[in-house]
Amino acid sequence: MPLGKYYCDYCDKQFQDTPSARKRHLQGLQHQRVRALWYDSLSRPSPFNDLPQSEKPICNSFART
């Protein structure tokens, strides 16, 4: 039975999905750095949070519905 491929969203990499390959990738320095950068980017405040409600841009998805 052929093994599937594992795709890492953080690293934008694909590799054979075996327990050892996945463990090696998840413990790698590049994966840990990229993952940390991703979560750090989520914790930064958005520049739109400081604007008053009347100056915030309209959500395109909201405007279409």
Predicted model as a PDB file, atoms N, CA, C, CB and O in Angstrom, pLDDT in the B-factor column:
MODEL        1                                                                  
ATOM      1  N   MET A   1       0.853  -1.177   0.000  1.00 48.00           N  
ATOM      2  CA  MET A   1       0.000   0.000   0.000  1.00 48.00           C  
ATOM      3  C   MET A   1       0.899   1.240   0.000  1.00 48.00           C  
ATOM      4  CB  MET A   1      -0.971  -0.002   1.234  1.00 48.00           C  
ATOM      5  O   MET A   1       1.778   1.357   0.854  1.00 48.00           O  
ATOM      6  N   PRO A   2       0.695   2.168  -0.944  1.00 58.00           N  
ATOM      7  CA  PRO A   2       1.552   3.363  -0.988  1.00 58.00           C  
ATOM      8  C   PRO A   2       1.260   4.299   0.174  1.00 58.00           C  
ATOM      9  CB  PRO A   2       1.363   4.107  -2.311  1.00 58.00           C  
ATOM     10  O   PRO A   2       0.118   4.468   0.599  1.00 58.00           O  
ATOM     11  N   LEU A   3       2.315   4.887   0.661  1.00 74.00           N  
ATOM     12  CA  LEU A   3       2.166   5.834   1.756  1.00 74.00           C  
ATOM     13  C   LEU A   3       1.732   7.187   1.217  1.00 74.00           C  
ATOM     14  CB  LEU A   3       3.478   5.964   2.548  1.00 74.00           C  
ATOM     15  O   LEU A   3       2.104   7.566   0.106  1.00 74.00           O  
ATOM     16  N   GLY A   4       0.956   7.904   1.990  1.00 90.00           N  
ATOM     17  CA  GLY A   4       0.494   9.208   1.576  1.00 90.00           C  
ATOM     18  C   GLY A   4       1.556  10.272   1.788  1.00 90.00           C  
ATOM     19  O   GLY A   4       2.651  10.013   2.288  1.00 90.00           O  
ATOM     20  N   LYS A   5       1.193  11.457   1.395  1.00 93.00           N  
ATOM     21  CA  LYS A   5       2.075  12.611   1.561  1.00 93.00           C  
ATOM     22  C   LYS A   5       1.522  13.481   2.691  1.00 93.00           C  
ATOM     23  CB  LYS A   5       2.199  13.430   0.226  1.00 93.00           C  
ATOM     24  O   LYS A   5       0.310  13.632   2.841  1.00 93.00           O  
ATOM     25  N   TYR A   6       2.415  14.034   3.461  1.00 93.00           N  
ATOM     26  CA  TYR A   6       2.052  14.968   4.531  1.00 93.00           C  
ATOM     27  C   TYR A   6       2.459  16.361   4.085  1.00 93.00           C  
ATOM     28  CB  TYR A   6       2.737  14.586   5.896  1.00 93.00           C  
ATOM     29  O   TYR A   6       3.598  16.571   3.667  1.00 93.00           O  
ATOM     30  N   TYR A   7       1.539  17.315   4.170  1.00 95.00           N  
ATOM     31  CA  TYR A   7       1.826  18.689   3.784  1.00 95.00           C  
ATOM     32  C   TYR A   7       1.821  19.557   5.038  1.00 95.00           C  
ATOM     33  CB  TYR A   7       0.792  19.208   2.738  1.00 95.00           C  
ATOM     34  O   TYR A   7       0.851  19.569   5.796  1.00 95.00           O  
ATOM     35  N   CYS A   8       2.911  20.278   5.243  1.00 95.00           N  
ATOM     36  CA  CYS A   8       3.028  21.168   6.394  1.00 95.00           C  
ATOM     37  C   CYS A   8       2.635  22.573   5.950  1.00 95.00           C  
ATOM     38  CB  CYS A   8       4.480  21.148   6.988  1.00 95.00           C  
ATOM     39  O   CYS A   8       3.298  23.168   5.100  1.00 95.00           O  
ATOM     40  N   ASP A   9       1.559  23.101   6.522  1.00 93.00           N  
ATOM     41  CA  ASP A   9       1.084  24.435   6.163  1.00 93.00           C  
ATOM     42  C   ASP A   9       2.058  25.524   6.578  1.00 93.00           C  
ATOM     43  CB  ASP A   9      -0.262  24.693   6.795  1.00 93.00           C  
ATOM     44  O   ASP A   9       2.177  26.536   5.887  1.00 93.00           O  
ATOM     45  N   TYR A  10       2.748  25.342   7.675  1.00 93.00           N  
ATOM     46  CA  TYR A  10       3.686  26.357   8.146  1.00 93.00           C  
ATOM     47  C   TYR A  10       4.881  26.485   7.202  1.00 93.00           C  
ATOM     48  CB  TYR A  10       4.166  26.020   9.561  1.00 93.00           C  
ATOM     49  O   TYR A  10       5.266  27.590   6.821  1.00 93.00           O  
ATOM     50  N   CYS A  11       5.463  25.343   6.830  1.00 93.00           N  
ATOM     51  CA  CYS A  11       6.696  25.331   6.045  1.00 93.00           C  
ATOM     52  C   CYS A  11       6.462  25.299   4.543  1.00 93.00           C  
ATOM     53  CB  CYS A  11       7.527  24.154   6.435  1.00 93.00           C  
ATOM     54  O   CYS A  11       7.389  25.530   3.766  1.00 93.00           O  
ATOM     55  N   ASP A  12       5.234  25.016   4.128  1.00 93.00           N  
ATOM     56  CA  ASP A  12       4.898  24.878   2.718  1.00 93.00           C  
ATOM     57  C   ASP A  12       5.751  23.767   2.089  1.00 93.00           C  
ATOM     58  CB  ASP A  12       5.108  26.223   1.972  1.00 93.00           C  
ATOM     59  O   ASP A  12       6.308  23.923   1.002  1.00 93.00           O  
ATOM     60  N   LYS A  13       5.833  22.637   2.813  1.00 94.00           N  
ATOM     61  CA  LYS A  13       6.615  21.490   2.350  1.00 94.00           C  
ATOM     62  C   LYS A  13       5.748  20.240   2.383  1.00 94.00           C  
ATOM     63  CB  LYS A  13       7.886  21.295   3.219  1.00 94.00           C  
ATOM     64  O   LYS A  13       4.799  20.133   3.161  1.00 94.00           O  
ATOM     65  N   GLN A  14       6.102  19.301   1.515  1.00 94.00           N  
ATOM     66  CA  GLN A  14       5.402  18.035   1.440  1.00 94.00           C  
ATOM     67  C   GLN A  14       6.428  16.907   1.525  1.00 94.00           C  
ATOM     68  CB  GLN A  14       4.562  17.935   0.135  1.00 94.00           C  
ATOM     69  O   GLN A  14       7.491  16.975   0.908  1.00 94.00           O  
ATOM     70  N   PHE A  15       6.098  15.872   2.296  1.00 92.00           N  
ATOM     71  CA  PHE A  15       7.010  14.742   2.418  1.00 92.00           C  
ATOM     72  C   PHE A  15       6.213  13.488   2.742  1.00 92.00           C  
ATOM     73  CB  PHE A  15       8.084  15.006   3.503  1.00 92.00           C  
ATOM     74  O   PHE A  15       5.025  13.558   3.058  1.00 92.00           O  
ATOM     75  N   GLN A  16       6.877  12.343   2.661  1.00 92.00           N  
ATOM     76  CA  GLN A  16       6.237  11.066   2.900  1.00 92.00           C  
ATOM     77  C   GLN A  16       5.686  11.011   4.323  1.00 92.00           C  
ATOM     78  CB  GLN A  16       7.224   9.916   2.655  1.00 92.00           C  
ATOM     79  O   GLN A  16       6.364  11.387   5.279  1.00 92.00           O  
ATOM     80  N   ASP A  17       4.462  10.542   4.448  1.00 92.00           N  
ATOM     81  CA  ASP A  17       3.790  10.536   5.747  1.00 92.00           C  
ATOM     82  C   ASP A  17       4.075   9.243   6.497  1.00 92.00           C  
ATOM     83  CB  ASP A  17       2.278  10.723   5.573  1.00 92.00           C  
ATOM     84  O   ASP A  17       3.291   8.295   6.465  1.00 92.00           O  
ATOM     85  N   THR A  18       5.213   9.232   7.168  1.00 93.00           N  
ATOM     86  CA  THR A  18       5.549   8.143   8.082  1.00 93.00           C  
ATOM     87  C   THR A  18       5.757   8.766   9.453  1.00 93.00           C  
ATOM     88  CB  THR A  18       6.828   7.345   7.605  1.00 93.00           C  
ATOM     89  O   THR A  18       6.109   9.942   9.553  1.00 93.00           O  
ATOM     90  N   PRO A  19       5.546   7.997  10.503  1.00 93.00           N  
ATOM     91  CA  PRO A  19       5.727   8.574  11.838  1.00 93.00           C  
ATOM     92  C   PRO A  19       7.115   9.167  12.055  1.00 93.00           C  
ATOM     93  CB  PRO A  19       5.468   7.523  12.884  1.00 93.00           C  
ATOM     94  O   PRO A  19       7.252  10.230  12.661  1.00 93.00           O  
ATOM     95  N   SER A  20       8.134   8.490  11.564  1.00 94.00           N  
ATOM     96  CA  SER A  20       9.492   8.999  11.794  1.00 94.00           C  
ATOM     97  C   SER A  20       9.759  10.269  10.985  1.00 94.00           C  
ATOM     98  CB  SER A  20      10.528   7.926  11.437  1.00 94.00           C  
ATOM     99  O   SER A  20      10.404  11.192  11.481  1.00 94.00           O  
ATOM    100  N   ALA A  21       9.266  10.322   9.736  1.00 93.00           N  
ATOM    101  CA  ALA A  21       9.479  11.518   8.907  1.00 93.00           C  
ATOM    102  C   ALA A  21       8.720  12.712   9.482  1.00 93.00           C  
ATOM    103  CB  ALA A  21       9.032  11.257   7.448  1.00 93.00           C  
ATOM    104  O   ALA A  21       9.239  13.828   9.512  1.00 93.00           O  
ATOM    105  N   ARG A  22       7.496  12.474   9.935  1.00 94.00           N  
ATOM    106  CA  ARG A  22       6.709  13.565  10.509  1.00 94.00           C  
ATOM    107  C   ARG A  22       7.347  14.066  11.799  1.00 94.00           C  
ATOM    108  CB  ARG A  22       5.264  13.109  10.774  1.00 94.00           C  
ATOM    109  O   ARG A  22       7.434  15.273  12.024  1.00 94.00           O  
ATOM    110  N   LYS A  23       7.792  13.147  12.641  1.00 95.00           N  
ATOM    111  CA  LYS A  23       8.436  13.530  13.901  1.00 95.00           C  
ATOM    112  C   LYS A  23       9.716  14.317  13.638  1.00 95.00           C  
ATOM    113  CB  LYS A  23       8.745  12.283  14.748  1.00 95.00           C  
ATOM    114  O   LYS A  23       9.971  15.328  14.291  1.00 95.00           O  
ATOM    115  N   ARG A  24      10.520  13.855  12.684  1.00 96.00           N  
ATOM    116  CA  ARG A  24      11.763  14.543  12.339  1.00 96.00           C  
ATOM    117  C   ARG A  24      11.463  15.964  11.827  1.00 96.00           C  
ATOM    118  CB  ARG A  24      12.551  13.734  11.271  1.00 96.00           C  
ATOM    119  O   ARG A  24      12.165  16.916  12.169  1.00 96.00           O  
ATOM    120  N   HIS A  25      10.415  16.092  11.004  1.00 95.00           N  
ATOM    121  CA  HIS A  25      10.071  17.413  10.487  1.00 95.00           C  
ATOM    122  C   HIS A  25       9.564  18.335  11.604  1.00 95.00           C  
ATOM    123  CB  HIS A  25       9.011  17.288   9.383  1.00 95.00           C  
ATOM    124  O   HIS A  25       9.985  19.488  11.702  1.00 95.00           O  
ATOM    125  N   LEU A  26       8.676  17.829  12.428  1.00 95.00           N  
ATOM    126  CA  LEU A  26       8.090  18.659  13.494  1.00 95.00           C  
ATOM    127  C   LEU A  26       9.118  19.081  14.534  1.00 95.00           C  
ATOM    128  CB  LEU A  26       6.960  17.909  14.178  1.00 95.00           C  
ATOM    129  O   LEU A  26       8.937  20.106  15.192  1.00 95.00           O  
ATOM    130  N   GLN A  27      10.186  18.319  14.697  1.00 96.00           N  
ATOM    131  CA  GLN A  27      11.233  18.670  15.646  1.00 96.00           C  
ATOM    132  C   GLN A  27      12.355  19.479  15.010  1.00 96.00           C  
ATOM    133  CB  GLN A  27      11.798  17.423  16.266  1.00 96.00           C  
ATOM    134  O   GLN A  27      13.286  19.893  15.700  1.00 96.00           O  
ATOM    135  N   GLY A  28      12.276  19.709  13.700  1.00 95.00           N  
ATOM    136  CA  GLY A  28      13.326  20.443  12.995  1.00 95.00           C  
ATOM    137  C   GLY A  28      13.320  21.927  13.335  1.00 95.00           C  
ATOM    138  O   GLY A  28      12.280  22.492  13.674  1.00 95.00           O  
ATOM    139  N   LEU A  29      14.487  22.550  13.241  1.00 96.00           N  
ATOM    140  CA  LEU A  29      14.615  23.967  13.581  1.00 96.00           C  
ATOM    141  C   LEU A  29      13.822  24.863  12.645  1.00 96.00           C  
ATOM    142  CB  LEU A  29      16.067  24.374  13.560  1.00 96.00           C  
ATOM    143  O   LEU A  29      13.188  25.820  13.089  1.00 96.00           O  
ATOM    144  N   GLN A  30      13.853  24.560  11.344  1.00 95.00           N  
ATOM    145  CA  GLN A  30      13.130  25.410  10.404  1.00 95.00           C  
ATOM    146  C   GLN A  30      11.632  25.401  10.700  1.00 95.00           C  
ATOM    147  CB  GLN A  30      13.389  24.953   8.965  1.00 95.00           C  
ATOM    148  O   GLN A  30      10.998  26.456  10.698  1.00 95.00           O  
ATOM    149  N   HIS A  31      11.062  24.229  10.952  1.00 95.00           N  
ATOM    150  CA  HIS A  31       9.640  24.131  11.264  1.00 95.00           C  
ATOM    151  C   HIS A  31       9.317  24.893  12.547  1.00 95.00           C  
ATOM    152  CB  HIS A  31       9.220  22.659  11.397  1.00 95.00           C  
ATOM    153  O   HIS A  31       8.317  25.608  12.610  1.00 95.00           O  
ATOM    154  N   GLN A  32      10.143  24.743  13.549  1.00 96.00           N  
ATOM    155  CA  GLN A  32       9.875  25.424  14.814  1.00 96.00           C  
ATOM    156  C   GLN A  32       9.952  26.938  14.665  1.00 96.00           C  
ATOM    157  CB  GLN A  32      10.858  24.958  15.882  1.00 96.00           C  
ATOM    158  O   GLN A  32       9.155  27.658  15.267  1.00 96.00           O  
ATOM    159  N   ARG A  33      10.902  27.433  13.868  1.00 96.00           N  
ATOM    160  CA  ARG A  33      11.018  28.880  13.645  1.00 96.00           C  
ATOM    161  C   ARG A  33       9.820  29.420  12.885  1.00 96.00           C  
ATOM    162  CB  ARG A  33      12.301  29.203  12.882  1.00 96.00           C  
ATOM    163  O   ARG A  33       9.244  30.440  13.265  1.00 96.00           O  
ATOM    164  N   VAL A  34       9.444  28.734  11.807  1.00 95.00           N  
ATOM    165  CA  VAL A  34       8.320  29.203  10.988  1.00 95.00           C  
ATOM    166  C   VAL A  34       7.028  29.149  11.794  1.00 95.00           C  
ATOM    167  CB  VAL A  34       8.186  28.353   9.699  1.00 95.00           C  
ATOM    168  O   VAL A  34       6.193  30.049  11.693  1.00 95.00           O  
ATOM    169  N   ARG A  35       6.863  28.110  12.585  1.00 95.00           N  
ATOM    170  CA  ARG A  35       5.662  27.980  13.416  1.00 95.00           C  
ATOM    171  C   ARG A  35       5.606  29.091  14.464  1.00 95.00           C  
ATOM    172  CB  ARG A  35       5.627  26.598  14.103  1.00 95.00           C  
ATOM    173  O   ARG A  35       4.543  29.662  14.710  1.00 95.00           O  
ATOM    174  N   ALA A  36       6.743  29.396  15.077  1.00 94.00           N  
ATOM    175  CA  ALA A  36       6.798  30.471  16.064  1.00 94.00           C  
ATOM    176  C   ALA A  36       6.479  31.813  15.415  1.00 94.00           C  
ATOM    177  CB  ALA A  36       8.179  30.518  16.733  1.00 94.00           C  
ATOM    178  O   ALA A  36       5.762  32.624  16.001  1.00 94.00           O  
ATOM    179  N   LEU A  37       6.999  32.059  14.221  1.00 92.00           N  
ATOM    180  CA  LEU A  37       6.690  33.307  13.506  1.00 92.00           C  
ATOM    181  C   LEU A  37       5.202  33.410  13.190  1.00 92.00           C  
ATOM    182  CB  LEU A  37       7.506  33.398  12.206  1.00 92.00           C  
ATOM    183  O   LEU A  37       4.619  34.491  13.276  1.00 92.00           O  
ATOM    184  N   TRP A  38       4.596  32.297  12.829  1.00 91.00           N  
ATOM    185  CA  TRP A  38       3.165  32.286  12.526  1.00 91.00           C  
ATOM    186  C   TRP A  38       2.346  32.680  13.761  1.00 91.00           C  
ATOM    187  CB  TRP A  38       2.732  30.894  12.020  1.00 91.00           C  
ATOM    188  O   TRP A  38       1.464  33.534  13.676  1.00 91.00           O  
ATOM    189  N   TYR A  39       2.635  32.069  14.882  1.00 90.00           N  
ATOM    190  CA  TYR A  39       1.866  32.375  16.089  1.00 90.00           C  
ATOM    191  C   TYR A  39       2.187  33.775  16.623  1.00 90.00           C  
ATOM    192  CB  TYR A  39       2.145  31.327  17.171  1.00 90.00           C  
ATOM    193  O   TYR A  39       1.316  34.421  17.204  1.00 90.00           O  
ATOM    194  N   ASP A  40       3.409  34.249  16.438  1.00 88.00           N  
ATOM    195  CA  ASP A  40       3.742  35.621  16.829  1.00 88.00           C  
ATOM    196  C   ASP A  40       2.985  36.631  15.981  1.00 88.00           C  
ATOM    197  CB  ASP A  40       5.249  35.861  16.709  1.00 88.00           C  
ATOM    198  O   ASP A  40       2.579  37.681  16.481  1.00 88.00           O  
ATOM    199  N   SER A  41       2.793  36.326  14.709  1.00 84.00           N  
ATOM    200  CA  SER A  41       2.069  37.251  13.838  1.00 84.00           C  
ATOM    201  C   SER A  41       0.601  37.352  14.245  1.00 84.00           C  
ATOM    202  CB  SER A  41       2.180  36.804  12.374  1.00 84.00           C  
ATOM    203  O   SER A  41      -0.030  38.388  14.030  1.00 84.00           O  
ATOM    204  N   LEU A  42       0.053  36.292  14.830  1.00 82.00           N  
ATOM    205  CA  LEU A  42      -1.341  36.328  15.271  1.00 82.00           C  
ATOM    206  C   LEU A  42      -1.507  37.146  16.545  1.00 82.00           C  
ATOM    207  CB  LEU A  42      -1.860  34.914  15.494  1.00 82.00           C  
ATOM    208  O   LEU A  42      -2.587  37.683  16.793  1.00 82.00           O  
ATOM    209  N   SER A  43      -0.478  37.248  17.343  1.00 79.00           N  
ATOM    210  CA  SER A  43      -0.592  37.954  18.617  1.00 79.00           C  
ATOM    211  C   SER A  43      -0.403  39.462  18.476  1.00 79.00           C  
ATOM    212  CB  SER A  43       0.419  37.408  19.595  1.00 79.00           C  
ATOM    213  O   SER A  43      -0.741  40.224  19.382  1.00 79.00           O  
ATOM    214  N   ARG A  44       0.147  39.893  17.316  1.00 72.00           N  
ATOM    215  CA  ARG A  44       0.321  41.333  17.112  1.00 72.00           C  
ATOM    216  C   ARG A  44      -1.025  41.990  16.879  1.00 72.00           C  
ATOM    217  CB  ARG A  44       1.264  41.612  15.925  1.00 72.00           C  
ATOM    218  O   ARG A  44      -1.866  41.441  16.167  1.00 72.00           O  
ATOM    219  N   PRO A  45      -1.242  43.156  17.467  1.00 68.00           N  
ATOM    220  CA  PRO A  45      -2.531  43.827  17.262  1.00 68.00           C  
ATOM    221  C   PRO A  45      -2.661  44.327  15.817  1.00 68.00           C  
ATOM    222  CB  PRO A  45      -2.687  45.007  18.252  1.00 68.00           C  
ATOM    223  O   PRO A  45      -1.682  44.726  15.186  1.00 68.00           O  
ATOM    224  N   SER A  46      -3.865  44.292  15.333  1.00 66.00           N  
ATOM    225  CA  SER A  46      -4.152  44.779  13.988  1.00 66.00           C  
ATOM    226  C   SER A  46      -4.162  46.302  13.981  1.00 66.00           C  
ATOM    227  CB  SER A  46      -5.502  44.225  13.479  1.00 66.00           C  
ATOM    228  O   SER A  46      -4.602  46.913  14.956  1.00 66.00           O  
ATOM    229  N   PRO A  47      -3.684  46.936  12.897  1.00 64.00           N  
ATOM    230  CA  PRO A  47      -3.729  48.404  12.854  1.00 64.00           C  
ATOM    231  C   PRO A  47      -5.151  48.941  12.834  1.00 64.00           C  
ATOM    232  CB  PRO A  47      -2.983  48.912  11.637  1.00 64.00           C  
ATOM    233  O   PRO A  47      -5.367  50.111  13.149  1.00 64.00           O  
ATOM    234  N   PHE A  48      -6.124  48.113  12.472  1.00 60.00           N  
ATOM    235  CA  PHE A  48      -7.516  48.552  12.430  1.00 60.00           C  
ATOM    236  C   PHE A  48      -8.151  48.610  13.813  1.00 60.00           C  
ATOM    237  CB  PHE A  48      -8.317  47.632  11.543  1.00 60.00           C  
ATOM    238  O   PHE A  48      -9.206  49.223  13.981  1.00 60.00           O  
ATOM    239  N   ASN A  49      -7.522  47.978  14.812  1.00 63.00           N  
ATOM    240  CA  ASN A  49      -8.098  47.994  16.156  1.00 63.00           C  
ATOM    241  C   ASN A  49      -8.039  49.376  16.792  1.00 63.00           C  
ATOM    242  CB  ASN A  49      -7.380  46.997  17.040  1.00 63.00           C  
ATOM    243  O   ASN A  49      -8.835  49.674  17.682  1.00 63.00           O  
ATOM    244  N   ASP A  50      -7.112  50.228  16.353  1.00 64.00           N  
ATOM    245  CA  ASP A  50      -6.975  51.552  16.935  1.00 64.00           C  
ATOM    246  C   ASP A  50      -7.915  52.578  16.306  1.00 64.00           C  
ATOM    247  CB  ASP A  50      -5.554  52.018  16.799  1.00 64.00           C  
ATOM    248  O   ASP A  50      -8.109  53.660  16.859  1.00 64.00           O  
ATOM    249  N   LEU A  51      -8.499  52.248  15.157  1.00 62.00           N  
ATOM    250  CA  LEU A  51      -9.373  53.199  14.470  1.00 62.00           C  
ATOM    251  C   LEU A  51     -10.749  53.234  15.120  1.00 62.00           C  
ATOM    252  CB  LEU A  51      -9.501  52.837  12.983  1.00 62.00           C  
ATOM    253  O   LEU A  51     -11.230  52.214  15.615  1.00 62.00           O  
ATOM    254  N   PRO A  52     -11.383  54.400  15.122  1.00 68.00           N  
ATOM    255  CA  PRO A  52     -12.781  54.449  15.571  1.00 68.00           C  
ATOM    256  C   PRO A  52     -13.656  53.632  14.622  1.00 68.00           C  
ATOM    257  CB  PRO A  52     -13.288  55.921  15.648  1.00 68.00           C  
ATOM    258  O   PRO A  52     -13.284  53.418  13.468  1.00 68.00           O  
ATOM    259  N   GLN A  53     -14.789  53.184  15.087  1.00 66.00           N  
ATOM    260  CA  GLN A  53     -15.670  52.324  14.298  1.00 66.00           C  
ATOM    261  C   GLN A  53     -16.049  52.962  12.964  1.00 66.00           C  
ATOM    262  CB  GLN A  53     -16.927  52.001  15.090  1.00 66.00           C  
ATOM    263  O   GLN A  53     -16.164  52.258  11.961  1.00 66.00           O  
ATOM    264  N   SER A  54     -16.244  54.278  12.933  1.00 67.00           N  
ATOM    265  CA  SER A  54     -16.676  54.950  11.702  1.00 67.00           C  
ATOM    266  C   SER A  54     -15.583  55.013  10.641  1.00 67.00           C  
ATOM    267  CB  SER A  54     -17.141  56.350  12.021  1.00 67.00           C  
ATOM    268  O   SER A  54     -15.892  55.211   9.466  1.00 67.00           O  
ATOM    269  N   GLU A  55     -14.306  54.849  11.019  1.00 69.00           N  
ATOM    270  CA  GLU A  55     -13.201  54.932  10.056  1.00 69.00           C  
ATOM    271  C   GLU A  55     -12.712  53.566   9.588  1.00 69.00           C  
ATOM    272  CB  GLU A  55     -12.049  55.692  10.665  1.00 69.00           C  
ATOM    273  O   GLU A  55     -11.838  53.501   8.724  1.00 69.00           O  
ATOM    274  N   LYS A  56     -13.236  52.493  10.121  1.00 63.00           N  
ATOM    275  CA  LYS A  56     -12.807  51.163   9.712  1.00 63.00           C  
ATOM    276  C   LYS A  56     -13.379  50.849   8.335  1.00 63.00           C  
ATOM    277  CB  LYS A  56     -13.246  50.096  10.746  1.00 63.00           C  
ATOM    278  O   LYS A  56     -14.514  51.216   8.035  1.00 63.00           O  
ATOM    279  N   PRO A  57     -12.591  50.168   7.494  1.00 72.00           N  
ATOM    280  CA  PRO A  57     -13.115  49.820   6.167  1.00 72.00           C  
ATOM    281  C   PRO A  57     -14.235  48.795   6.280  1.00 72.00           C  
ATOM    282  CB  PRO A  57     -11.992  49.277   5.267  1.00 72.00           C  
ATOM    283  O   PRO A  57     -14.297  48.019   7.234  1.00 72.00           O  
ATOM    284  N   ILE A  58     -15.113  48.808   5.289  1.00 74.00           N  
ATOM    285  CA  ILE A  58     -16.249  47.885   5.276  1.00 74.00           C  
ATOM    286  C   ILE A  58     -15.759  46.514   4.829  1.00 74.00           C  
ATOM    287  CB  ILE A  58     -17.390  48.401   4.338  1.00 74.00           C  
ATOM    288  O   ILE A  58     -14.955  46.402   3.904  1.00 74.00           O  
ATOM    289  N   CYS A  59     -16.242  45.491   5.484  1.00 77.00           N  
ATOM    290  CA  CYS A  59     -15.904  44.109   5.129  1.00 77.00           C  
ATOM    291  C   CYS A  59     -16.555  43.781   3.787  1.00 77.00           C  
ATOM    292  CB  CYS A  59     -16.372  43.101   6.243  1.00 77.00           C  
ATOM    293  O   CYS A  59     -17.771  43.912   3.641  1.00 77.00           O  
ATOM    294  N   ASN A  60     -15.761  43.359   2.812  1.00 79.00           N  
ATOM    295  CA  ASN A  60     -16.288  43.061   1.484  1.00 79.00           C  
ATOM    296  C   ASN A  60     -17.290  41.924   1.522  1.00 79.00           C  
ATOM    297  CB  ASN A  60     -15.158  42.720   0.534  1.00 79.00           C  
ATOM    298  O   ASN A  60     -18.291  41.966   0.806  1.00 79.00           O  
ATOM    299  N   SER A  61     -17.051  40.922   2.329  1.00 80.00           N  
ATOM    300  CA  SER A  61     -17.974  39.810   2.445  1.00 80.00           C  
ATOM    301  C   SER A  61     -19.315  40.274   3.011  1.00 80.00           C  
ATOM    302  CB  SER A  61     -17.375  38.713   3.322  1.00 80.00           C  
ATOM    303  O   SER A  61     -20.365  39.812   2.565  1.00 80.00           O  
ATOM    304  N   PHE A  62     -19.292  41.160   3.965  1.00 76.00           N  
ATOM    305  CA  PHE A  62     -20.515  41.702   4.544  1.00 76.00           C  
ATOM    306  C   PHE A  62     -21.270  42.542   3.523  1.00 76.00           C  
ATOM    307  CB  PHE A  62     -20.195  42.538   5.785  1.00 76.00           C  
ATOM    308  O   PHE A  62     -22.497  42.471   3.444  1.00 76.00           O  
ATOM    309  N   ALA A  63     -20.546  43.337   2.743  1.00 77.00           N  
ATOM    310  CA  ALA A  63     -21.180  44.224   1.775  1.00 77.00           C  
ATOM    311  C   ALA A  63     -21.857  43.451   0.648  1.00 77.00           C  
ATOM    312  CB  ALA A  63     -20.156  45.178   1.198  1.00 77.00           C  
ATOM    313  O   ALA A  63     -22.858  43.915   0.102  1.00 77.00           O  
ATOM    314  N   ARG A  64     -21.324  42.272   0.289  1.00 80.00           N  
ATOM    315  CA  ARG A  64     -21.894  41.470  -0.801  1.00 80.00           C  
ATOM    316  C   ARG A  64     -23.182  40.789  -0.383  1.00 80.00           C  
ATOM    317  CB  ARG A  64     -20.894  40.427  -1.270  1.00 80.00           C  
ATOM    318  O   ARG A  64     -24.004  40.479  -1.246  1.00 80.00           O  
ATOM    319  N   THR A  65     -23.394  40.542   0.902  1.00 73.00           N  
ATOM    320  CA  THR A  65     -24.587  39.806   1.327  1.00 73.00           C  
ATOM    321  C   THR A  65     -25.684  40.709   1.795  1.00 73.00           C  
ATOM    322  CB  THR A  65     -24.247  38.845   2.413  1.00 73.00           C  
ATOM    323  O   THR A  65     -26.751  40.235   2.184  1.00 73.00           O  
TER     324      THR A  65                                                      
ENDMDL                                                                          
END                                                                             
